[in-house]
Amino acid sequence: MVLILALTGVGPLRAQELEDDPPLSETEREAALSTQSGRGPVTNLPLPRFVSLKGSEGNARRGPSLSHRIDWVFKHAGMPLRITAEFGHWRRVEDRDGAGGWVHYSLLSGVRTVIVEEDMTELHARGDAASPVVALAEMGAIAKLGDCTRDWCEISADSADGWVPKTQIWGVDADEIRD
């Protein structure tokens, strides 16, 4: 049996306080409300939607420009994030704890990942609790997301892959089906 290890300190780091932020423009305020339409005004993709952090570090800013201060620094490649708004080349994202801010789109990847929510989560051979356990995952482990049924998702990390109940991972919608 394989054990998928969690990364230490998976959450974002709080940035130090800097000078006051410039006020949001009317367009930025509209972007912040774009979740109400269900589609991003820039990409026309669904909002909210899940993505992952492309590199090993990404700054989350107070607003959608380099002139806004950094509130959070995401420190783990592949960390799943939820996009909640769009403005130009910027995406407002949040992590599983709701922390986040505006991130430049070049720091994000469409590769879907999830984070394990429960310690020693069992990965099963099939999407069925009666199927054999093939691996265990620690809480906080980041894994690639595969297929999903109504209640189960296939995930893979390190040299292990298996099926877990959706309730034990973050990074996929409860009603999402993936083939």
C-alpha positions, 0 to 999 in steps of 0.5 A: 500500500502506498501513502500519499504524503501531505505538503507541510504548510499547504495554506497561503502565507499572509503578506506583510502590511503595506501602504493603502490600496488604490480604490477599486474602479467601477470596472473592477467593482463590476468584475467583482460582481461577475459571479452573479452572471454565472459566466466570466466576462473575459473568458465566458467560462463558468464562474465559479470554476476550479484551476490550480497554481502553475508554479511554486509561488503566486501572489494574491493581491487586494485588487486586479493590478500590480499597484494593489498590495499582496495579501497572500502568497500561495507556496505550493505548485498544483494547489487547487484554487477556485476562480470567482471573478475575472477582470482583464488578465486577472482572476480572483481566486480563493483556496479551501479556507476562502483566503485569496485575492487577485492573481494574474492568469499566467500563474494559473493552470487548467490542470485540475487538482484537489486537496485531501480534507481528511487524514488517512483518506482511503483510496479505493480500486473503484468508486465503491466503498466495498472495493479494496483500499490501494493507498492512503492519503494524508490530510493536505496532500495535493493530487491530480483529479481524474474522472468523477461520478456523482459521489466519487472521484479518481485522484492520483499523486506520487505513485498511487491512484484510486477513488475517494468520496467527493466529501473527502477532497476539495477542488471539485463541485459536489454535482460535477461529473468528469469523464 
